[in-house]
């Protein structure tokens, strides 16, 4: 499957090279974002900053380059044997950070580990029936049926050292922010950087792996990397301006101009493929917020009323300062399967929302707790704060629950507390294909499905269409199936899509020579060059 040309064009515009001056320390790269990673276990939490860090430490069969094309990583080459079998020749002479050799046994073992029910990353290998060892440096990936996007998912298939995992009794994947096992607190990959120190919520220190197989081709010249979570926007900006860090993201929208005006900082801006959306509890019979009464979100009229009560244009203009693109779909332009003619939103209409609530039996509204992160997405708390009076205007009594992302994700997570009625979430399809959100957000009940379907939206037709999309090789027919699934989801108001946020990074131009800003908003340390 080809990535859309529009996405590649956007990437060319988004890739930025930062200009010059003197440096404090030419080899140490210091960067920050809003919160810490969820853990070091590559098969645990499927969350953007966590995945970005895993990719610096752990190897995959296939790596995604800054222009989103695929290149060999731990697999030196691959070819399709038949409709359901791909043969991968593995790279020889590769070692893990502890010196153990990498072989086919590690690939087979990693597949078994990543397909556990507790793995948030099982979606990436969900279509595989088996990973079979042919010899020490050859494996066959055997799919349950024809898989049109197998290669697009493989950058999320992380390879672990079987011997190391077994020696530390860490086969079982433990999911959830703040949960621990050996693999979540320690790391041993084949990637270009190794972990030196991790003090949770304080700093993560990395150094280049001296025996990394691809070090001669790697652009980075950093001899040390320090990642620091800084939740407060003003503190993060101040750290960049003072020179305490070299890069930070996201830049608060109100500070972009300030960074552009300073002589030693720049604001890098570009498109992001993340869709921010709202979801509802659609599986409990009784409401969590209304003393055992019927769950109002089981009624599509209530869900539609919430949608039509939200003034997305005001959010775009005032809260996001224009740095957002309102959307009617759960995927962004540039994702395989995007349906441009279906991207229109339901109209903002508070009076229609009130009428829908009355028809549904809630003329005086009802109570609801609104779960929102306050350190994960661009202006996440501010967006939720703006939505609250919009809902109250149509009669909904909203109690806000703003939390740091670790608490928020644990509360709304399907496998964790899942005691949410109404919530915010954001999603970038790791495969850049519509199948990913269909599996992860819009279906449930099968391995690799519904890991972040926090409201447990379920429709048998959508599930059936999703299964067909997995194996349909004809692109036109596949897009038709995607359209059908998206239409059902839209008609049922399975979620409320809000917008795609824009990327904004702040960079010290006196210490950083170049860095790639990719639309999935991560820092691939392979491409960080210091002055």
C-alpha positions in Angstrom: 0.0 0.0 0.0 1.3 3.4 -0.9 1.4 6.3 1.5 -0.5 9.2 0.1 1.5 11.7 -1.9 0.0 14.6 0.1 1.5 13.1 3.3 5.0 12.9 1.7 4.7 16.4 0.5 3.7 17.6 3.9 6.6 15.8 5.4 9.0 17.6 3.2 7.6 20.9 4.4 7.6 19.7 8.0 11.2 18.5 8.1 13.3 21.4 9.5 16.9 22.2 9.8 17.9 24.7 12.5 20.6 27.3 12.0 23.6 28.2 13.9 25.7 29.9 16.7 28.0 28.8 19.5 27.3 25.8 21.7 27.6 25.0 25.4 28.1 21.3 25.0 28.3 20.0 21.4 27.6 16.4 22.3 24.8 16.4 25.0 21.3 16.7 23.7 18.7 17.7 26.3 15.0 17.7 25.5 11.7 17.8 27.2 8.0 17.2 26.7 4.9 17.3 28.9 5.2 14.0 30.7 7.3 11.0 31.4 7.2 7.8 29.3 4.9 5.0 30.5 7.7 2.6 31.0 10.6 0.9 29.2 8.8 -2.3 28.2 8.4 -2.1 24.4 5.3 -4.4 24.5 3.4 -2.5 27.1 1.8 1.0 26.7 0.9 2.1 23.2 1.4 5.9 23.8 3.3 8.4 21.6 6.2 9.5 23.8 6.6 6.0 25.1 6.7 4.5 21.6 9.2 7.2 20.5 11.6 6.3 23.3 11.2 2.5 22.7 12.2 3.1 19.1 15.5 4.7 20.2 16.3 1.7 22.4 14.8 -1.4 20.7 15.2 -2.6 17.1 12.4 -3.7 14.8 12.5 -5.7 11.7 11.6 -2.6 9.8 12.3 1.1 10.6 10.3 4.1 9.4 12.5 6.9 8.0 11.7 10.6 8.5 10.0 10.8 5.1 7.7 7.9 6.4 9.2 5.3 3.9 10.3 2.0 5.2 13.9 0.7 5.5 15.5 -2.5 6.8 16.4 -2.6 10.5 16.9 -6.0 12.1 15.7 -7.6 8.9 18.3 -7.2 6.1 15.7 -8.0 3.4 12.3 -9.6 2.9 10.1 -11.0 0.2 6.6 -12.4 -0.1 6.6 -16.2 -0.6 2.8 -16.5 -1.2 -0.4 -14.8 -0.1 0.1 -15.5 3.5 3.9 -15.9 4.0 6.7 -13.4 4.1 10.3 -14.5 4.5 12.6 -12.2 6.4 16.4 -12.5 6.2 17.8 -11.2 9.5 20.8 -9.0 9.9 23.8 -11.1 11.2 26.4 -9.9 13.7 23.9 -7.8 15.7 24.1 -7.8 19.5 21.8 -6.6 22.3 23.1 -3.9 24.6 24.2 -6.6 27.1 26.3 -8.4 24.4 23.9 -11.2 23.8 23.7 -12.1 20.0 20.5 -11.4 18.1 19.0 -14.4 16.3 15.7 -15.7 14.9 14.9 -17.2 18.4 14.5 -13.6 19.7 12.0 -12.7 16.9 9.9 -15.8 17.6 10.0 -15.1 21.3 9.1 -11.4 20.9 6.1 -12.4 18.8 4.8 -14.6 21.5 5.3 -11.9 24.1 3.8 -9.1 22.1 0.6 -11.1 21.4 -0.3 -11.4 25.1 -3.7 -10.0 26.0 -2.0 -7.5 28.3 0.1 -6.1 25.5 -1.0 -2.7 24.2 1.1 -3.4 21.2 -0.6 -6.6 20.0 -2.4 -4.7 17.2 0.9 -4.6 15.2 1.1 -8.4 14.9 -2.6 -9.2 15.2 -2.9 -10.6 11.7 0.0 -13.0 12.2 -0.8 -16.6 12.8 2.8 -17.6 13.4 6.4 -16.4 13.3 8.4 -19.5 12.3 12.1 -19.9 12.6 13.7 -21.2 9.3 17.3 -21.0 10.5 19.2 -18.8 12.9 18.9 -15.8 10.6 15.7 -16.4 8.7 12.1 -16.2 9.9 8.8 -16.6 8.1 5.9 -14.3 9.1 2.7 -16.3 8.4 -0.5 -14.2 8.3 -4.0 -15.5 8.9 -4.9 -14.3 5.5 -3.6 -11.8 2.9 -2.4 -8.7 4.7 -2.2 -5.5 2.6 -0.4 -3.5 5.4 1.8 -6.0 7.2 5.0 -4.0 6.5 3.3 -0.8 7.7 2.7 -2.3 11.1 6.1 -3.9 11.6 7.8 -0.7 12.8 5.8 -1.4 16.0 7.0 -5.0 16.4 9.8 -4.6 18.9 12.4 -7.3 19.3 13.6 -8.3 22.8 16.4 -10.6 24.0 14.8 -13.9 24.9 17.6 -14.9 27.2 17.5 -11.6 29.1 13.7 -11.6 29.5 13.6 -15.2 30.8 16.6 -14.7 33.1 14.7 -11.8 34.8 11.3 -13.6 34.8 9.8 -10.8 32.7 7.8 -12.6 30.0 4.5 -11.4 31.3 3.6 -7.9 30.0 2.2 -5.6 32.6 0.1 -2.8 31.2 -0.7 0.6 32.7 1.2 3.7 33.6 3.0 3.3 36.9 2.9 -0.5 36.9 6.2 -2.2 37.0 8.1 -5.4 36.2 11.7 -5.9 35.3 11.2 -5.0 31.6 9.3 -1.8 32.5 12.2 -0.5 34.7 15.1 -1.9 32.7 16.0 -2.1 29.0 18.1 -4.2 26.7 17.6 -3.6 23.0 19.6 -3.6 19.8 18.8 0.1 19.1 21.2 3.0 18.6 20.9 4.2 22.2 21.1 2.4 25.6 19.6 3.4 28.9 22.1 4.7 31.5 19.6 6.0 34.1 15.9 6.4 34.5 14.5 8.3 37.5 10.8 8.2 36.9 9.2 11.6 36.4 12.6 13.3 36.6 15.0 12.2 33.8 16.0 9.5 31.4 19.6 9.4 30.4 20.8 7.6 27.2 24.1 7.1 25.6 25.0 5.7 22.1 25.3 2.0 21.9 29.0 1.5 20.9 28.2 -1.8 19.1 25.1 -0.6 17.2 25.2 -2.3 13.8 24.2 0.9 12.0 26.4 3.5 13.8 28.5 4.3 10.8 25.4 5.4 8.9 23.6 7.2 11.7 23.4 11.0 11.5 23.4 11.7 15.2 26.7 12.9 16.8 25.3 13.1 20.4 27.4 11.4 23.0 24.7 11.7 25.7 20.9 12.3 25.7 18.9 13.6 28.6 15.1 13.5 28.4 13.3 15.5 31.1 9.5 15.6 31.6 8.3 19.1 32.3 4.6 19.4 32.6 4.2 23.1 33.1 4.2 25.0 29.8 5.8 28.2 31.2 8.6 26.2 32.9 9.3 24.3 29.7 9.6 27.5 27.7 11.8 29.1 30.3 14.1 26.0 30.3 14.5 26.4 26.5 15.1 30.2 26.7 17.7 29.8 29.5 19.6 27.1 27.6 18.8 24.4 30.1 17.4 22.2 27.3 18.0 22.2 23.5 14.5 21.1 22.3 11.0 21.0 23.8 7.5 20.2 22.6 4.8 21.2 22.4 5.3 24.9 22.3 2.3 26.7 23.9 0.6 28.4 21.0 0.9 31.8 22.6 4.7 31.4 22.8 5.5 30.6 19.2 6.1 34.2 18.2 8.2 34.8 21.2 10.5 31.9 20.3 10.8 33.1 16.7 11.8 36.6 17.9 14.6 35.4 20.2 18.0 35.2 18.5 18.9 31.7 19.7 15.6 29.9 19.5 13.2 28.8 16.7 9.7 27.4 16.6 9.4 24.5 14.2 5.9 24.0 12.9 4.3 21.4 10.8 1.3 19.1 10.3 0.5 16.3 12.7 -1.6 13.2 11.9 -3.1 13.0 15.4 -6.8 13.3 15.7 -8.2 14.7 19.0 -11.6 13.3 19.9 -14.2 12.7 22.7 -15.7 9.4 23.6 -18.6 8.1 25.7 -19.4 5.1 27.9 -21.5 2.9 25.6 -21.5 -0.4 27.4 -22.7 0.1 31.0 -26.5 -0.2 31.5 -26.3 2.2 34.5 -24.8 5.6 34.6 -21.7 6.2 36.6 -22.8 9.7 37.4 -26.5 9.6 38.0 -27.2 7.3 41.0 -27.9 4.1 39.2 -30.1 5.6 36.5 -29.9 4.4 32.9 -26.7 5.3 31.1 -27.8 8.2 28.8 -25.0 7.6 26.3 -26.6 4.4 25.2 -29.0 6.6 23.2 -27.6 8.0 19.9 -29.7 11.1 20.3 -27.7 12.0 23.5 -24.4 11.4 21.7 -25.5 13.5 18.8 -26.7 16.3 21.2 -23.2 16.5 22.8 -21.7 16.7 19.3 -24.0 19.5 18.1 -23.5 21.4 21.4 -19.7 21.9 20.7 -18.7 25.0 18.8 -15.6 23.6 17.1 -14.9 26.9 15.2 -14.6 28.8 18.5 -12.2 26.2 19.8 -10.1 26.4 16.6 -10.0 30.2 16.7 -9.8 31.0 20.4 -8.3 28.0 22.2 -6.0 26.7 19.4 -5.3 30.2 17.9 -5.9 28.8 14.5 -3.4 25.9 14.9 -5.9 23.1 14.4 -8.0 21.6 11.6 -11.5 20.6 12.5 -12.4 17.1 11.4 -15.5 14.9 10.9 -13.4 11.7 10.7 -11.3 9.8 13.2 -8.3 9.9 10.8 -6.4 12.8 9.2 -5.7 13.6 5.6 -2.7 11.6 4.6 -3.8 8.4 6.4 -4.5 5.5 4.0 -8.3 5.3 3.8 -9.1 8.9 4.4 -12.4 9.8 2.8 -12.4 13.5 2.0 -16.1 13.8 1.2 -17.0 12.3 4.6 -15.0 14.8 6.6 -17.8 17.2 7.2 -18.8 17.7 10.9 -22.3 17.7 12.3 -23.4 21.4 12.4 -23.0 23.3 15.6 -26.6 23.8 16.8 -27.4 24.2 20.6 -31.1 24.4 20.0 -31.1 21.1 18.0 -29.0 19.6 20.9 -31.6 20.6 23.5 -34.4 19.1 21.3 -32.4 15.9 21.0 -32.0 15.7 24.7 -35.7 16.3 25.3 -36.6 13.6 22.8 -34.2 11.2 24.6 -36.0 11.9 27.9 -33.5 14.4 29.4 -35.2 17.8 29.0 -33.4 19.0 32.1 -30.1 17.3 31.2 -28.1 15.1 33.5 -24.8 15.0 35.4 -21.5 13.7 33.8 -17.9 13.6 34.8 -15.6 14.8 32.0 -12.2 13.1 32.1 -9.4 15.1 30.4 -5.6 15.0 30.4 -3.8 18.2 31.3 -0.3 17.4 30.0 -0.7 15.3 26.8 -2.1 17.2 23.9 -1.9 20.8 22.7 -4.1 22.8 25.0 -5.9 19.7 26.2 -7.2 21.2 29.5 -8.1 24.5 27.8 -10.1 22.6 25.1 -12.1 20.7 27.8 -12.5 23.9 29.8 -14.1 25.5 26.7 -16.4 22.6 26.0 -17.8 22.5 29.5 -19.9 25.7 29.2 -21.0 24.7 25.7 -22.5 21.5 27.2 -23.9 23.4 30.3 -25.7 25.7 27.9 -27.8 22.8 26.7 -28.5 21.5 30.2 -25.6 19.1 31.0 -24.2 19.4 34.5 -20.4 18.8 33.9 -17.9 17.9 36.6 -14.4 18.3 35.1 -11.7 15.8 36.0 -8.3 17.1 34.8 -5.4 14.8 35.5 -1.8 14.1 34.4 -1.7 11.7 31.5 -0.6 8.7 33.6 -3.6 9.0 35.9 -5.9 9.8 32.9 -4.9 6.9 30.8 -5.1 4.5 33.8 -8.6 5.8 34.5 -10.0 5.4 31.0 -7.9 2.5 29.8 -9.9 -0.6 28.7 -7.7 -3.0 30.7 -7.2 -0.7 33.7 -9.9 1.2 35.7 -12.2 2.0 32.8 -14.5 4.0 35.0 -15.1 6.8 32.6 -18.4 8.2 31.3 -17.0 10.9 29.0 -13.4 11.5 28.0 -10.8 13.0 25.7 -8.3 11.0 23.8 -5.9 11.6 20.8 -4.8 9.1 18.2 -2.2 8.8 15.5 -2.4 5.5 13.5 0.9 3.9 13.9 0.6 2.2 10.5 -0.7 5.3 8.8 -3.7 3.3 7.7 -7.4 3.4 8.7 -7.4 -0.2 9.8 -5.4 0.9 13.0 -8.1 3.1 14.5 -10.8 0.7 13.3 -9.1 -2.0 15.3 -8.0 0.0 18.3 -10.8 2.5 18.7 -13.9 1.3 16.9 -14.0 -2.5 17.6 -13.5 -4.7 20.6 -13.5 -8.3 21.8 -10.6 -9.8 19.9 -6.8 -9.8 20.3 -5.4 -6.6 18.8 -8.8 -4.9 19.0 -10.1 -2.2 21.3 -7.0 -1.6 23.4 -8.1 2.1 23.5 -11.8 1.7 22.8 -12.4 3.3 26.2 -16.1 3.7 25.7 -16.4 0.2 24.3 -18.2 1.2 21.2 -19.3 -1.9 19.4 -21.2 -2.6 16.2 -21.2 -6.1 14.6 -21.2 -4.7 11.1 -18.2 -2.5 11.8 -16.4 -5.5 13.3 -17.2 -7.6 10.2 -16.1 -4.8 7.9 -12.8 -4.5 9.9 -12.1 -8.2 9.5 -12.6 -7.8 5.7 -10.4 -4.7 5.5 -7.6 -6.7 7.1 -7.3 -9.1 4.1 -8.6 -7.1 1.1 -5.7 -6.6 -1.3 -7.7 -4.5 -3.9 -7.2 -0.9 -2.9 -10.5 0.3 -4.4 -12.5 -2.4 -2.7 -10.7 -1.9 0.5 -11.5 1.8 0.5 -15.1 1.0 -0.1 -15.1 -1.2 3.0 -13.5 1.5 5.0 -16.1 4.0 3.8 -18.9 1.6 5.0 -17.3 1.2 8.4 -16.8 5.0 8.8 -20.3 5.7 7.7 -21.8 3.4 10.4 -19.6 4.9 13.0 -20.5 8.4 12.0 -24.2 7.7 11.9 -24.0 6.2 15.4 -21.8 9.0 16.7 -19.5 6.4 18.1 -17.1 9.3 19.0 -16.9 13.0 18.6 -13.9 13.9 16.4 -12.6 17.4 17.1 -9.5 18.3 15.2 -6.0 17.6 14.1 -3.6 19.7 16.1 -0.6 21.3 14.6 3.0 20.5 15.7 5.1 23.2 17.4 8.6 22.4 18.7 11.0 24.9 20.3 14.7 24.4 19.4 17.9 26.1 20.4 19.5 27.2 17.2 22.9 27.8 18.9 23.3 24.2 20.0 21.2 22.0 17.5 22.5 21.7 14.0 19.5 19.7 12.6 16.6 17.6 13.7 13.7 16.1 11.9 10.1 17.0 12.9 7.9 14.1 11.8 4.1 14.2 11.8 3.7 11.7 14.6 5.4 14.2 16.9 8.3 12.2 18.2 12.1 12.6 18.4 14.1 10.0 16.6 17.5 10.4 18.1 19.1 8.9 15.0 18.6 12.3 13.2 19.6 14.7 16.0 22.8 16.5 15.1 24.5 18.8 17.6 26.8 21.7 16.8 
